[in-house]
Amino acid sequence: MDKQTFWKLIETARADAEPEEVASRAAQLLADRAAAEIAASQQVLWDLLAESYRAPLWAAAYVINGGCSDDGFDYFRGWLLTQGREVFETALADPDSLAAHPAVREAAEQGLELWDESALSIAWTAYEAGTGKELPADSFTISYPALDPSWNFDFDDTDEMAARLPRLSALFDYA
């Protein structure tokens, strides 16, 4: 499996499911594929998680969710994956662009958090459903890049956040 195939899987799941069920639907669709392809999808997913391991995106998640731990950032990126390739890539290029996303706007209005832990286990769930076995531990590796040191500041510094993420800061009244 490659990234393009993975993103097609997510888009199909998005078309078939309610927003909160995209990961589950993706796992169902993936379970119908060959065991090797399911296992390979875990590496693709982890590669995307590593690609999205960026301090500016973490800062955006911090504003959106009213704080963001290490695990919380993983779960936020899981949610971001379920939004599809275009949203994912746009958010990586400009995390402040998330201020225009309907779910982010709804989260601001209703005080909701955006995360999807189940998205991190799409391949695990699919492999077990498709084979009756656990995903082999050697199916993937993950290596996170170093975070950008220019974003090494206290995310509770509202002035700094407003300067770097003005649209999200305004939307969440982060001042």
Beta strands, then each sheet from edge to edge (+ up, - down):
end
